[in-house]
């Protein structure tokens, strides 16, 4: 039979203490990992929420009666670069510039959010932005390209152009017909 002596008891207690310490450390580490994961998920959710808020603010602005009136005016305008520079450039017609800027800056911002993967292109199409973007870009693309050259700013309105290309791609993938804007008679 094994005789239990004080050194053996102390050794057993020491081993038990080490085991309890290891179990405690593992428990603490698991809890910290879970806390980090929950914190990361909360940050991701907060970021998504903020991005949705930004998009909805832009969408609210686009979905106003005033913006729709401006869009209709811009969509109906037959224009070339000479007419634009004489009649509609911001230096000669600030009111017309303001109408364009609201749309173009909004489309540019939405395009950049789309490029970053923040907004789903299908959502944009479901909200009926696709046709509006396509018509606007196709009506003004030549002017925008000329402005890029004139101002030595090849990247101006890139987000808007990206949004246009994505909306065209989406319509093509779904076999939707091309968007055609016909002026009322």
N, C-alpha and C positions, 0 to 999 in steps of 0.2 A: 504494500500500500504506500501511496505517496504521502509524505508528510507535508502539511501546509505550513510554511514558515513565513515570517514577515517579508523576506525578500521576494518570495514567490507571489504573495498577495500584492506587494507594491508593483511588481512587474505586470501582473494581471490588470491592476488599476491603471497603470501607465498605458498599456496596450488598449484598454477600453477607452481611455481618454483620447488617445490618438484616433481611434475609430470614430468616436463621437465628433471630434474636430473635423475629420475628413468628411463625414456625412453633413455636418453643419456647413462646411465650405461649399460642398456640391449643391446643397439646397440654396444657399445664398447666390451662387453663380447662376443657377437655373432661374431664380426669381429675377435677377438682374437682366438676364437675357430676355425673359418674358416682358419685363418692363420696357426694355429697349425696343422690342418688336411692337408693343402697343403704342409706344411713343412715336415710332416711325410711321405706323399706320395712321395715327391721329394727325401727324404732320402732312402725310399724303392726302388725307381726306380734307384737311383745311386748305391745302393748295388747290385741290380740285374744286372745292366750294368757291374759293376766291376766283379761279379762272372762269367758272360758270357765271359768277356775278359780273365779271368784266364783260363777258360775251353778252349777257342779258342786258347790260346797260347800253352796249352798242346796238343790239337788236331793237331795244325800245326806241332808241333814237331813229333807227332806220324805219321802224314801223309806225311812224307818225304821219298824220295827214299832210303836214308841210313837206316832209321828205318825199312822200309819194307824188305830190304835185311837182316838186323840183325834179324828181326822176322822170316823170312824164315829159316835162319840158326838155330835159336833156336828151331823152330817148328820141324825141321827135325832131331834134335839131339836125339838119343837114349841114355839115361843116367841113371846111378844108383848112389847112394851116394859115393861109392868107386871111380868110374871114376870121379865124380864131384870133390871130394877132391884132387885127384891126378892131374887132367888135367885142371879144370875150376874154381877152387876156386880163389877168388880175390888175395890171397897171392901167387899163382903160375901162374895166367894168368889174369893180370889186363885188357888186351884188351877184353877178353871175358866177364869179369865182367862188363865193361863199356857198352857192348851191352845189357846185361841183365838189368843193372841198369836203362838205359833209359826207357825200356819198363816197368819194374816192378814198378819203382817210379811213372811213369805216370799213370799206372793202379791203383796203390795204392792211388794216389791223386784223381783221378776220382772217385774211390770207396768211399773215404771219403766225397767228394762233394755230391755224390749220397746219402750217409747215412744221410747227413745233410739236404737233401731235396732241394739242390741247383740245381741239374741237374735232368732232367726227364729221367727215364730209357728207355722210348720209343724213345726218341731222340737219346740216345746212340745206340740203336739197329738200328734205321734208318740210322745212320751214319756208320753202318756195324762194329761197335766195338764189338758187342756181340760175333760173331764167333771168332774173333781174341783173345778176352779175354778168352773165353772158351777153345780154343785150347792151348793157352799159359799156363793157370792154370793147365789144365789136364796133360800137358807134364811135368810141373815142380812142381806139388803139393807135391809129395813124397819128393823131395829135400828140398822144403821150410819147410815142417813139420819136417824133420830131422834137418835142421838148427835151427828151433825154439827150439828144445830140446838141441842141441849141445851148443847153445849160451845162453841158459836159457832166451829166449826172446819169450814167447808165443804169444806176440802181433805183432810180426814182419810180415809185409805184410797183416795185417788184412783188410785194405781197398781194396787191390787186391782180397782177398778171398771174401769179401762182394760183390764186383762188379761181380765176377764170379757167385756167388749164385743168385744175382739179374738177371743176364742175362739168367741163366738156368731157373729160375722161370718164367721169361717173355716168353721165348720160349715155356715152358710147358703150360702156360696159353693160348697161342695162337695156341696150337697144332702144332707147328713147329717140324720137325724132329730133332733128335739129330745132333749136329755138328760133322762131321767126317773129320779129316784131313788125306788125303792120299798123301803119297810122290809120286812125279813124278817117272815114271819108268826109 
